[in-house]
Amino acid sequence: MMKNLRARALLAVLLASLLAAPGCGVVGQYVDLHGLRPLSRAERLFREGERLAEAGKVAESNLAFRQAVEADPSYQPALRRLAAAYAAQGRRRLAAYFYERLLAASPHDDEARRTLVETYQALGRLDKAAEAGRPLGIAVQAIDAASQPPLPSLWETFLEERAISGMAVGENTLFVTTQGGSLYALDRETGQIRWHFAPRDARPIVSAPAYSPAADRSLVLFGAENAVLYAISATDGRELWQFRAAAPIHGSPAVAGNRVCFGSMDGTLYALDRSTGGLFWKFQARGAFQAAPLLAGDTVYAGSLDQNLYAIDAQNGSERWHFAALSGVESTPLLEGDLLYFGANDSRVYCVNAKSAREVWHVSAGDSVYAQPLLQDDRLYATSAGQVLLALAPQTGELLWRYNARTFLTTRPACARGAIYLVAAGDPHLYALDAQTGSSLWAMDTGDWPATEPVVVGGALYLGERDGTVLAYKLP
């Protein structure tokens, strides 16, 4: 007994001397100084998360807490911190998910249960709120008419714990890519998963897929970080062909006729045979192609980080002209008649003659313009990282109205039935504006940060979220 006490005392002295030594304060991250035992991996990661949180590094601390619960799925301190952190960010679905896991590990945590009930009520999930509150006898009140969301939910489908990258609409199917490296086909009416394609080494996919209908064989195409462009059967999710580029593919492909065009991060623009994936030609720029090109008629229009917008002959890959902006071009151009509209990292929205490359007008948007402009009802809408949405006269660039958002705008808005639908980075709301005046109609909490632009088709609005959920709403 005395020997054990002496050993423990000696160990305590040694640890104290280590902690006092310069640069050795990290010992406490690996050893429980009270119980004199090595910390588990979950405990070490949790302490690292707390250190990062104290330093104001929210994203990094959440990652450490997530790694802690991966190491120990029932580790309550990390589950509690994650639930609270996501709730504070307005990411209520993730908060509910981690409160559920916390209660599975600790069913008698009444505070967590009450917070879970409140979270489900805020999400409009009264069935889940009632279920969560039943052990404590918490009565859940029905949502009154004034508190009803402006757009009724049609369905929501959780795919995986990775952000949604983009969506493409088929006849009855919604095709969805994720940063986890997967392509999903969802039934547009119900949200049910029809099929799922996950190549082994494609993580992440950072752009939307492209849907290419055809009488004989409809395709879904997407590129990935592994520099591969995949062509998938839209019917059953089988891989039909793949093409390996020389660098990662961050932009969506463009498809017209039997041509598939896409750019890669080494500044190469490719044209492939839609049927076989065979190479027709490639064009080399001096900077990366970050966004999707536009394939219109016999011309491919593509913006590059070398500050140029290129017009390329779709048949042979020769350059027809280029237009020099003042900074990189990460916006997919929009063609209407003889006019091309696009944005650049020089904070400008440009209008250029598609035949001569002559500038017609430009306006300042306050910061980088990443998204393709939207033309609807003789109005051009452009978003910018300067937190503004501009409504412009397409022929002259005259400012019709300006909307100031809370955070960065990096995605394209959608327009339907006199309303503009808009999402902002790190903001869990879908906004509706009057298309004529830009005045705010409403803001609706979606439960997490939107990760894609809103897509409007057939009386429905679809939205992909950072937590891996796809939402469908009914339009008025």
TIPA-145356 format. One record per residue (C-alpha): chain; x, y, z. Coordinates in nm, 2 decimals. Layout:
// residues N
+--------+--------+--------+--------+
! cadena !     px !     py !     pz !
+--------+--------+--------+--------+
!      A !      X !      Y !      Z !
...
+--------+--------+--------+--------+
This chain:
// residues 476
+--------+--------+--------+--------+
! cadena !     px !     py !     pz !
+--------+--------+--------+--------+
!      A !   0.00 !   0.00 !   0.00 !
!      A !   0.28 !   0.24 !   0.10 !
!      A !   0.46 !   0.16 !  -0.22 !
!      A !   0.16 !   0.25 !  -0.43 !
!      A !   0.11 !   0.58 !  -0.25 !
!      A !   0.48 !   0.66 !  -0.30 !
!      A !   0.46 !   0.58 !  -0.67 !
!      A !   0.15 !   0.80 !  -0.71 !
!      A !   0.32 !   1.08 !  -0.53 !
!      A !   0.63 !   1.05 !  -0.73 !
!      A !   0.43 !   1.05 !  -1.06 !
!      A !   0.24 !   1.36 !  -0.94 !
!      A !   0.57 !   1.54 !  -0.87 !
!      A !   0.71 !   1.44 !  -1.22 !
!      A !   0.39 !   1.56 !  -1.39 !
!      A !   0.40 !   1.89 !  -1.20 !
!      A !   0.76 !   1.95 !  -1.30 !
!      A !   0.67 !   1.87 !  -1.66 !
!      A !   0.38 !   2.12 !  -1.65 !
!      A !   0.61 !   2.38 !  -1.51 !
!      A !   0.87 !   2.33 !  -1.79 !
!      A !   0.85 !   2.57 !  -2.08 !
!      A !   0.64 !   2.44 !  -2.37 !
!      A !   0.51 !   2.14 !  -2.17 !
!      A !   0.17 !   2.27 !  -2.07 !
!      A !   0.01 !   2.04 !  -2.32 !
!      A !   0.06 !   1.74 !  -2.08 !
!      A !  -0.29 !   1.82 !  -1.93 !
!      A !  -0.44 !   1.76 !  -2.27 !
!      A !  -0.32 !   1.39 !  -2.26 !
!      A !  -0.33 !   1.30 !  -1.89 !
!      A !  -0.61 !   1.34 !  -1.63 !
!      A !  -0.41 !   1.50 !  -1.36 !
!      A !  -0.67 !   1.42 !  -1.09 !
!      A !  -0.71 !   1.05 !  -1.17 !
!      A !  -0.35 !   1.02 !  -1.31 !
!      A !  -0.47 !   0.82 !  -1.62 !
!      A !  -0.42 !   0.88 !  -1.99 !
!      A !  -0.71 !   1.07 !  -2.15 !
!      A !  -0.91 !   0.88 !  -2.41 !
!      A !  -0.91 !   1.00 !  -2.77 !
!      A !  -1.25 !   1.15 !  -2.73 !
!      A !  -1.14 !   1.34 !  -2.42 !
!      A !  -0.83 !   1.48 !  -2.59 !
!      A !  -1.03 !   1.59 !  -2.89 !
!      A !  -1.29 !   1.75 !  -2.67 !
!      A !  -1.03 !   1.95 !  -2.48 !
!      A !  -0.88 !   2.06 !  -2.82 !
!      A !  -1.23 !   2.17 !  -2.92 !
!      A !  -1.27 !   2.37 !  -2.60 !
!      A !  -0.94 !   2.54 !  -2.66 !
!      A !  -1.04 !   2.63 !  -3.02 !
!      A !  -1.38 !   2.76 !  -2.90 !
!      A !  -1.21 !   2.99 !  -2.65 !
!      A !  -1.00 !   3.12 !  -2.93 !
!      A !  -1.31 !   3.21 !  -3.13 !
!      A !  -1.24 !   2.94 !  -3.39 !
!      A !  -1.60 !   2.81 !  -3.42 !
!      A !  -1.57 !   2.59 !  -3.73 !
!      A !  -1.24 !   2.43 !  -3.61 !
!      A !  -1.39 !   2.36 !  -3.26 !
!      A !  -1.70 !   2.20 !  -3.40 !
!      A !  -1.48 !   1.98 !  -3.62 !
!      A !  -1.28 !   1.87 !  -3.30 !
!      A !  -1.61 !   1.80 !  -3.12 !
!      A !  -1.74 !   1.59 !  -3.42 !
!      A !  -1.41 !   1.39 !  -3.42 !
!      A !  -1.46 !   1.33 !  -3.04 !
!      A !  -1.81 !   1.18 !  -3.10 !
!      A !  -1.67 !   0.98 !  -3.39 !
!      A !  -1.41 !   0.84 !  -3.14 !
!      A !  -1.68 !   0.78 !  -2.88 !
!      A !  -2.04 !   0.81 !  -3.01 !
!      A !  -2.19 !   0.84 !  -2.66 !
!      A !  -1.94 !   1.10 !  -2.53 !
!      A !  -2.18 !   1.34 !  -2.37 !
!      A !  -1.97 !   1.66 !  -2.33 !
!      A !  -1.90 !   1.68 !  -2.70 !
!      A !  -2.26 !   1.59 !  -2.80 !
!      A !  -2.38 !   1.87 !  -2.57 !
!      A !  -2.13 !   2.13 !  -2.71 !
!      A !  -2.22 !   2.04 !  -3.07 !
!      A !  -2.60 !   2.07 !  -3.01 !
!      A !  -2.55 !   2.41 !  -2.84 !
!      A !  -2.31 !   2.54 !  -3.10 !
!      A !  -2.54 !   2.45 !  -3.39 !
!      A !  -2.84 !   2.60 !  -3.22 !
!      A !  -2.65 !   2.92 !  -3.17 !
!      A !  -2.57 !   2.93 !  -3.54 !
!      A !  -2.93 !   2.88 !  -3.64 !
!      A !  -2.86 !   2.53 !  -3.77 !
!      A !  -3.16 !   2.38 !  -3.59 !
!      A !  -3.18 !   2.04 !  -3.77 !
!      A !  -2.82 !   1.97 !  -3.67 !
!      A !  -2.89 !   2.09 !  -3.32 !
!      A !  -3.19 !   1.85 !  -3.30 !
!      A !  -2.98 !   1.56 !  -3.43 !
!      A !  -2.71 !   1.60 !  -3.16 !
!      A !  -2.97 !   1.66 !  -2.88 !
!      A !  -3.13 !   1.33 !  -2.99 !
!      A !  -2.79 !   1.16 !  -2.97 !
!      A !  -2.73 !   1.32 !  -2.63 !
!      A !  -3.06 !   1.19 !  -2.50 !
!      A !  -2.99 !   0.84 !  -2.63 !
!      A !  -2.67 !   0.85 !  -2.42 !
!      A !  -2.84 !   1.03 !  -2.12 !
!      A !  -3.22 !   0.98 !  -2.13 !
!      A !  -3.27 !   1.17 !  -1.80 !
!      A !  -3.11 !   1.49 !  -1.92 !
!      A !  -3.43 !   1.70 !  -1.87 !
!      A !  -3.26 !   2.03 !  -1.98 !
!      A !  -3.15 !   1.87 !  -2.31 !
!      A !  -3.50 !   1.73 !  -2.36 !
!      A !  -3.67 !   2.06 !  -2.31 !
!      A !  -3.43 !   2.23 !  -2.55 !
!      A !  -3.50 !   1.95 !  -2.81 !
!      A !  -3.87 !   2.01 !  -2.78 !
!      A !  -3.82 !   2.39 !  -2.84 !
!      A !  -3.59 !   2.31 !  -3.14 !
!      A !  -3.85 !   2.09 !  -3.30 !
!      A !  -4.12 !   2.35 !  -3.24 !
!      A !  -3.91 !   2.61 !  -3.41 !
!      A !  -3.86 !   2.37 !  -3.71 !
!      A !  -4.24 !   2.32 !  -3.73 !
!      A !  -4.20 !   1.95 !  -3.65 !
!      A !  -4.48 !   1.93 !  -3.39 !
!      A !  -4.49 !   1.55 !  -3.42 !
!      A !  -4.12 !   1.52 !  -3.32 !
!      A !  -4.17 !   1.79 !  -3.05 !
!      A !  -4.46 !   1.60 !  -2.89 !
!      A !  -4.26 !   1.27 !  -2.90 !
!      A !  -3.95 !   1.43 !  -2.74 !
!      A !  -4.16 !   1.60 !  -2.47 !
!      A !  -4.37 !   1.30 !  -2.38 !
!      A !  -4.14 !   1.17 !  -2.10 !
!      A !  -4.17 !   1.51 !  -1.92 !
!      A !  -4.54 !   1.56 !  -2.00 !
!      A !  -4.47 !   1.87 !  -2.21 !
!      A !  -4.77 !   1.98 !  -2.41 !
!      A !  -4.70 !   2.10 !  -2.76 !
!      A !  -4.91 !   2.38 !  -2.89 !
!      A !  -5.03 !   2.39 !  -3.25 !
!      A !  -4.88 !   2.65 !  -3.47 !
!      A !  -5.13 !   2.94 !  -3.51 !
!      A !  -5.21 !   3.08 !  -3.86 !
!      A !  -4.98 !   3.39 !  -3.81 !
!      A !  -4.68 !   3.16 !  -3.75 !
!      A !  -4.73 !   2.93 !  -4.04 !
!      A !  -4.43 !   2.93 !  -4.28 !
!      A !  -4.49 !   3.13 !  -4.60 !
!      A !  -4.41 !   2.82 !  -4.82 !
!      A !  -4.56 !   2.48 !  -4.72 !
!      A !  -4.31 !   2.20 !  -4.71 !
!      A !  -4.36 !   1.92 !  -4.97 !
!      A !  -4.09 !   1.70 !  -4.83 !
!      A !  -3.74 !   1.70 !  -4.69 !
!      A !  -3.48 !   1.42 !  -4.75 !
!      A !  -3.16 !   1.38 !  -4.56 !
!      A !  -2.89 !   1.22 !  -4.78 !
!      A !  -2.56 !   1.22 !  -4.58 !
!      A !  -2.36 !   1.43 !  -4.33 !
!      A !  -2.20 !   1.63 !  -4.61 !
!      A !  -2.31 !   1.95 !  -4.77 !
!      A !  -2.52 !   1.94 !  -5.09 !
!      A !  -2.31 !   2.07 !  -5.38 !
!      A !  -2.58 !   2.13 !  -5.64 !
!      A !  -2.89 !   2.01 !  -5.82 !
!      A !  -3.02 !   1.95 !  -6.17 !
!      A !  -3.38 !   1.89 !  -6.26 !
!      A !  -3.50 !   1.61 !  -6.49 !
!      A !  -3.85 !   1.52 !  -6.60 !
!      A !  -3.96 !   1.36 !  -6.28 !
!      A !  -3.63 !   1.35 !  -6.10 !
!      A !  -3.40 !   1.58 !  -5.90 !
!      A !  -3.03 !   1.49 !  -5.94 !
!      A !  -2.82 !   1.60 !  -5.64 !
!      A !  -2.44 !   1.60 !  -5.59 !
!      A !  -2.28 !   1.61 !  -5.25 !
!      A !  -1.94 !   1.71 !  -5.11 !
!      A !  -1.92 !   1.36 !  -4.98 !
!      A !  -1.86 !   1.25 !  -5.34 !
!      A !  -2.21 !   1.11 !  -5.43 !
!      A !  -2.48 !   1.16 !  -5.69 !
!      A !  -2.84 !   1.09 !  -5.59 !
!      A !  -3.16 !   1.07 !  -5.79 !
!      A !  -3.47 !   1.18 !  -5.60 !
!      A !  -3.83 !   1.15 !  -5.69 !
!      A !  -3.94 !   1.52 !  -5.74 !
!      A !  -4.28 !   1.45 !  -5.60 !
!      A !  -4.19 !   1.26 !  -5.29 !
!      A !  -3.82 !   1.31 !  -5.22 !
!      A !  -3.76 !   0.93 !  -5.22 !
!      A !  -3.42 !   0.82 !  -5.33 !
!      A !  -3.44 !   0.63 !  -5.66 !
!      A !  -3.07 !   0.55 !  -5.69 !
!      A !  -2.73 !   0.65 !  -5.56 !
!      A !  -2.39 !   0.66 !  -5.73 !
!      A !  -2.07 !   0.70 !  -5.53 !
!      A !  -1.74 !   0.66 !  -5.71 !
!      A !  -1.46 !   0.54 !  -5.49 !
!      A !  -1.23 !   0.85 !  -5.49 !
!      A !  -1.45 !   1.14 !  -5.61 !
!      A !  -1.47 !   1.33 !  -5.28 !
!      A !  -1.55 !   1.61 !  -5.28 !
!      A !  -1.78 !   1.71 !  -5.56 !
!      A !  -1.82 !   2.09 !  -5.54 !
!      A !  -2.05 !   2.17 !  -5.83 !
!      A !  -2.39 !   2.09 !  -5.96 !
!      A !  -2.46 !   1.80 !  -6.20 !
!      A !  -2.58 !   1.86 !  -6.55 !
!      A !  -2.88 !   1.67 !  -6.69 !
!      A !  -2.88 !   1.59 !  -7.06 !
!      A !  -3.21 !   1.44 !  -7.19 !
!      A !  -3.22 !   1.22 !  -7.50 !
!      A !  -3.47 !   0.99 !  -7.66 !
!      A !  -3.23 !   0.70 !  -7.65 !
!      A !  -3.02 !   0.76 !  -7.34 !
!      A !  -3.05 !   1.05 !  -7.09 !
!      A !  -2.73 !   1.13 !  -6.90 !
!      A !  -2.63 !   1.30 !  -6.58 !
!      A !  -2.28 !   1.44 !  -6.59 !
!      A !  -2.06 !   1.58 !  -6.31 !
!      A !  -1.69 !   1.64 !  -6.24 !
!      A !  -1.50 !   1.59 !  -5.92 !
!      A !  -1.18 !   1.67 !  -5.72 !
!      A !  -1.02 !   1.35 !  -5.86 !
!      A !  -1.02 !   1.52 !  -6.21 !
!      A !  -1.27 !   1.28 !  -6.35 !
!      A !  -1.58 !   1.37 !  -6.54 !
!      A !  -1.85 !   1.10 !  -6.50 !
!      A !  -2.14 !   1.02 !  -6.74 !
!      A !  -2.42 !   0.83 !  -6.56 !
!      A !  -2.74 !   0.68 !  -6.68 !
!      A !  -3.03 !   0.90 !  -6.56 !
!      A !  -3.25 !   0.60 !  -6.55 !
!      A !  -3.07 !   0.36 !  -6.32 !
!      A !  -2.75 !   0.53 !  -6.21 !
!      A !  -2.51 !   0.31 !  -6.40 !
!      A !  -2.17 !   0.46 !  -6.50 !
!      A !  -2.16 !   0.48 !  -6.88 !
!      A !  -1.82 !   0.64 !  -6.93 !
!      A !  -1.57 !   0.86 !  -6.76 !
!      A !  -1.30 !   1.10 !  -6.88 !
!      A !  -0.99 !   1.19 !  -6.68 !
!      A !  -0.87 !   1.55 !  -6.70 !
!      A !  -0.53 !   1.68 !  -6.59 !
!      A !  -0.66 !   1.86 !  -6.28 !
!      A !  -0.96 !   1.88 !  -6.05 !
!      A !  -1.30 !   1.98 !  -6.20 !
!      A !  -1.49 !   2.25 !  -6.00 !
!      A !  -1.74 !   2.37 !  -6.25 !
!      A !  -2.05 !   2.19 !  -6.39 !
!      A !  -2.03 !   2.06 !  -6.75 !
!      A !  -2.23 !   2.22 !  -7.03 !
!      A !  -2.41 !   1.99 !  -7.28 !
!      A !  -2.56 !   2.07 !  -7.62 !
!      A !  -2.62 !   1.82 !  -7.90 !
!      A !  -2.34 !   1.57 !  -7.89 !
!      A !  -2.09 !   1.80 !  -7.72 !
!      A !  -2.00 !   1.81 !  -7.35 !
!      A !  -1.78 !   2.10 !  -7.25 !
!      A !  -1.61 !   2.16 !  -6.91 !
!      A !  -1.31 !   2.33 !  -6.76 !
!      A !  -1.05 !   2.22 !  -6.51 !
!      A !  -0.84 !   2.39 !  -6.25 !
!      A !  -0.52 !   2.38 !  -6.47 !
!      A !  -0.68 !   2.61 !  -6.72 !
!      A !  -0.78 !   2.35 !  -6.98 !
!      A !  -1.12 !   2.36 !  -7.15 !
!      A !  -1.24 !   2.02 !  -7.29 !
!      A !  -1.49 !   1.92 !  -7.55 !
!      A !  -1.60 !   1.56 !  -7.54 !
!      A !  -1.83 !   1.33 !  -7.74 !
!      A !  -2.15 !   1.29 !  -7.54 !
!      A !  -2.20 !   0.93 !  -7.65 !
!      A !  -1.86 !   0.79 !  -7.58 !
!      A !  -1.66 !   1.04 !  -7.38 !
!      A !  -1.40 !   1.07 !  -7.65 !
!      A !  -1.20 !   1.39 !  -7.68 !
!      A !  -1.29 !   1.63 !  -7.96 !
!      A !  -1.05 !   1.91 !  -7.86 !
!      A !  -0.90 !   2.10 !  -7.57 !
!      A !  -0.81 !   2.47 !  -7.53 !
!      A !  -0.55 !   2.60 !  -7.29 !
!      A !  -0.59 !   2.93 !  -7.09 !
!      A !  -0.35 !   3.09 !  -6.85 !
!      A !  -0.57 !   3.05 !  -6.55 !
!      A !  -0.82 !   2.79 !  -6.39 !
!      A !  -1.17 !   2.75 !  -6.52 !
!      A !  -1.36 !   2.76 !  -6.19 !
!      A !  -1.72 !   2.79 !  -6.32 !
!      A !  -1.93 !   2.61 !  -6.58 !
!      A !  -1.89 !   2.72 !  -6.94 !
!      A !  -2.19 !   2.82 !  -7.16 !
!      A !  -2.23 !   2.62 !  -7.48 !
!      A !  -2.46 !   2.81 !  -7.71 !
!      A !  -2.49 !   2.72 !  -8.08 !
!      A !  -2.14 !   2.69 !  -8.23 !
!      A !  -1.96 !   2.88 !  -7.95 !
!      A !  -1.84 !   2.80 !  -7.60 !
!      A !  -1.81 !   3.09 !  -7.37 !
!      A !  -1.60 !   3.04 !  -7.06 !
!      A !  -1.45 !   3.26 !  -6.79 !
!      A !  -1.10 !   3.20 !  -6.65 !
!      A !  -0.91 !   3.31 !  -6.35 !
!      A !  -0.66 !   3.46 !  -6.60 !
!      A !  -0.91 !   3.75 !  -6.61 !
!      A !  -1.05 !   3.67 !  -6.95 !
!      A !  -1.39 !   3.56 !  -7.09 !
!      A !  -1.32 !   3.34 !  -7.39 !
!      A !  -1.53 !   3.27 !  -7.70 !
!      A !  -1.42 !   2.93 !  -7.84 !
!      A !  -1.53 !   2.76 !  -8.16 !
!      A !  -1.73 !   2.46 !  -8.04 !
!      A !  -1.63 !   2.25 !  -8.35 !
!      A !  -1.25 !   2.28 !  -8.34 !
!      A !  -1.16 !   2.46 !  -8.01 !
!      A !  -1.00 !   2.76 !  -8.17 !
!      A !  -1.03 !   3.10 !  -8.00 !
!      A !  -1.26 !   3.35 !  -8.16 !
!      A !  -1.20 !   3.63 !  -7.92 !
!      A !  -1.14 !   3.71 !  -7.55 !
!      A !  -1.26 !   3.99 !  -7.33 !
!      A !  -1.03 !   4.11 !  -7.05 !
!      A !  -1.19 !   4.19 !  -6.72 !
!      A !  -0.98 !   4.35 !  -6.44 !
!      A !  -0.97 !   4.03 !  -6.23 !
!      A !  -1.06 !   3.66 !  -6.26 !
!      A !  -1.39 !   3.55 !  -6.40 !
!      A !  -1.57 !   3.28 !  -6.19 !
!      A !  -1.92 !   3.36 !  -6.32 !
!      A !  -2.09 !   3.15 !  -6.59 !
!      A !  -2.20 !   3.39 !  -6.86 !
!      A !  -2.56 !   3.43 !  -6.97 !
!      A !  -2.65 !   3.49 !  -7.34 !
!      A !  -2.96 !   3.67 !  -7.45 !
!      A !  -2.97 !   3.76 !  -7.82 !
!      A !  -2.63 !   3.91 !  -7.91 !
!      A !  -2.55 !   4.02 !  -7.55 !
!      A !  -2.35 !   3.83 !  -7.29 !
!      A !  -2.39 !   3.90 !  -6.92 !
!      A !  -2.14 !   3.79 !  -6.66 !
!      A !  -1.96 !   3.89 !  -6.34 !
!      A !  -1.60 !   3.90 !  -6.23 !
!      A !  -1.38 !   3.92 !  -5.92 !
!      A !  -1.32 !   4.29 !  -6.00 !
!      A !  -1.67 !   4.36 !  -5.85 !
!      A !  -1.82 !   4.43 !  -6.19 !
!      A !  -2.12 !   4.30 !  -6.38 !
!      A !  -2.04 !   4.31 !  -6.75 !
!      A !  -2.25 !   4.33 !  -7.07 !
!      A !  -2.05 !   4.24 !  -7.38 !
!      A !  -2.15 !   4.19 !  -7.75 !
!      A !  -2.12 !   3.82 !  -7.81 !
!      A !  -2.01 !   3.87 !  -8.17 !
!      A !  -1.75 !   4.15 !  -8.14 !
!      A !  -1.65 !   4.12 !  -7.77 !
!      A !  -1.72 !   4.50 !  -7.75 !
!      A !  -1.82 !   4.61 !  -7.40 !
!      A !  -2.17 !   4.75 !  -7.39 !
!      A !  -2.18 !   4.85 !  -7.02 !
!      A !  -2.05 !   4.75 !  -6.68 !
!      A !  -2.17 !   4.83 !  -6.33 !
!      A !  -2.01 !   4.79 !  -5.99 !
!      A !  -2.16 !   4.54 !  -5.75 !
!      A !  -1.94 !   4.62 !  -5.45 !
!      A !  -1.74 !   4.29 !  -5.44 !
!      A !  -1.68 !   3.97 !  -5.64 !
!      A !  -1.96 !   3.84 !  -5.86 !
!      A !  -1.95 !   3.46 !  -5.86 !
!      A !  -2.30 !   3.36 !  -5.98 !
!      A !  -2.45 !   3.36 !  -6.32 !
!      A !  -2.68 !   3.65 !  -6.36 !
!      A !  -3.06 !   3.59 !  -6.40 !
!      A !  -3.27 !   3.75 !  -6.67 !
!      A !  -3.64 !   3.75 !  -6.61 !
!      A !  -3.92 !   3.98 !  -6.73 !
!      A !  -3.67 !   4.23 !  -6.88 !
!      A !  -3.48 !   4.26 !  -6.56 !
!      A !  -3.12 !   4.14 !  -6.50 !
!      A !  -3.05 !   4.02 !  -6.15 !
!      A !  -2.70 !   3.98 !  -6.02 !
!      A !  -2.57 !   3.89 !  -5.67 !
!      A !  -2.23 !   3.98 !  -5.52 !
!      A !  -2.01 !   3.89 !  -5.22 !
!      A !  -2.06 !   4.26 !  -5.13 !
!      A !  -2.40 !   4.15 !  -4.98 !
!      A !  -2.61 !   4.30 !  -5.25 !
!      A !  -2.86 !   4.19 !  -5.51 !
!      A !  -2.89 !   4.43 !  -5.81 !
!      A !  -3.18 !   4.46 !  -6.05 !
!      A !  -3.06 !   4.62 !  -6.37 !
!      A !  -3.20 !   4.72 !  -6.71 !
!      A !  -3.05 !   4.46 !  -6.95 !
!      A !  -2.98 !   4.70 !  -7.23 !
!      A !  -2.82 !   4.99 !  -7.04 !
!      A !  -2.72 !   4.85 !  -6.70 !
!      A !  -2.93 !   5.12 !  -6.53 !
!      A !  -2.99 !   5.03 !  -6.16 !
!      A !  -3.36 !   4.96 !  -6.10 !
!      A !  -3.33 !   4.86 !  -5.74 !
!      A !  -3.08 !   4.73 !  -5.49 !
!      A !  -3.13 !   4.49 !  -5.20 !
!      A !  -2.88 !   4.47 !  -4.91 !
!      A !  -2.84 !   4.12 !  -4.76 !
!      A !  -2.71 !   4.02 !  -4.42 !
!      A !  -2.41 !   3.83 !  -4.55 !
!      A !  -2.23 !   3.73 !  -4.87 !
!      A !  -2.44 !   3.64 !  -5.18 !
!      A !  -2.26 !   3.38 !  -5.39 !
!      A !  -2.54 !   3.20 !  -5.56 !
!      A !  -2.79 !   3.28 !  -5.83 !
!      A !  -3.15 !   3.39 !  -5.72 !
!      A !  -3.46 !   3.23 !  -5.86 !
!      A !  -3.77 !   3.40 !  -5.99 !
!      A !  -4.13 !   3.28 !  -6.00 !
!      A !  -4.47 !   3.45 !  -6.00 !
!      A !  -4.35 !   3.80 !  -5.93 !
!      A !  -4.11 !   3.70 !  -5.65 !
!      A !  -3.73 !   3.67 !  -5.63 !
!      A !  -3.61 !   3.39 !  -5.40 !
!      A !  -3.26 !   3.44 !  -5.25 !
!      A !  -3.02 !   3.27 !  -5.00 !
!      A !  -2.71 !   3.41 !  -4.84 !
!      A !  -2.39 !   3.24 !  -4.70 !
!      A !  -2.41 !   3.13 !  -4.34 !
!      A !  -2.77 !   3.25 !  -4.30 !
!      A !  -3.04 !   2.99 !  -4.24 !
!      A !  -3.31 !   3.18 !  -4.42 !
!      A !  -3.48 !   3.17 !  -4.76 !
!      A !  -3.58 !   3.53 !  -4.86 !
!      A !  -3.86 !   3.64 !  -5.09 !
!      A !  -3.85 !   3.99 !  -5.25 !
!      A !  -4.09 !   4.17 !  -5.48 !
!      A !  -3.94 !   4.14 !  -5.83 !
!      A !  -4.07 !   4.48 !  -5.93 !
!      A !  -3.95 !   4.68 !  -5.63 !
!      A !  -3.70 !   4.47 !  -5.44 !
!      A !  -3.89 !   4.51 !  -5.12 !
!      A !  -3.88 !   4.23 !  -4.87 !
!      A !  -4.19 !   4.00 !  -4.87 !
!      A !  -4.08 !   3.75 !  -4.60 !
!      A !  -3.79 !   3.55 !  -4.46 !
!      A !  -3.83 !   3.18 !  -4.38 !
!      A !  -3.60 !   2.97 !  -4.15 !
!      A !  -3.50 !   2.66 !  -4.35 !
!      A !  -3.33 !   2.48 !  -4.05 !
!      A !  -2.98 !   2.51 !  -4.17 !
!      A !  -2.74 !   2.71 !  -4.39 !
!      A !  -2.84 !   2.68 !  -4.76 !
!      A !  -2.56 !   2.53 !  -4.97 !
!      A !  -2.71 !   2.57 !  -5.32 !
!      A !  -2.91 !   2.82 !  -5.52 !
!      A !  -3.28 !   2.78 !  -5.50 !
!      A !  -3.42 !   2.59 !  -5.80 !
!      A !  -3.78 !   2.67 !  -5.91 !
!      A !  -3.97 !   2.43 !  -6.14 !
!      A !  -4.32 !   2.30 !  -6.18 !
!      A !  -4.47 !   2.49 !  -5.89 !
!      A !  -4.20 !   2.38 !  -5.64 !
!      A !  -3.88 !   2.53 !  -5.50 !
!      A !  -3.59 !   2.30 !  -5.42 !
!      A !  -3.30 !   2.39 !  -5.19 !
!      A !  -2.99 !   2.19 !  -5.08 !
!      A !  -2.85 !   2.25 !  -4.73 !
!      A !  -2.51 !   2.23 !  -4.56 !
!      A !  -2.63 !   1.95 !  -4.33 !
!      A !  -2.69 !   1.72 !  -4.63 !
!      A !  -3.07 !   1.77 !  -4.65 !
!      A !  -3.27 !   1.85 !  -4.96 !
!      A !  -3.59 !   2.06 !  -4.91 !
!      A !  -3.89 !   2.09 !  -5.14 !
!      A !  -4.15 !   2.37 !  -5.09 !
!      A !  -4.48 !   2.44 !  -5.26 !
!      A !  -4.49 !   2.78 !  -5.43 !
!      A !  -4.80 !   3.00 !  -5.40 !
+--------+--------+--------+--------+
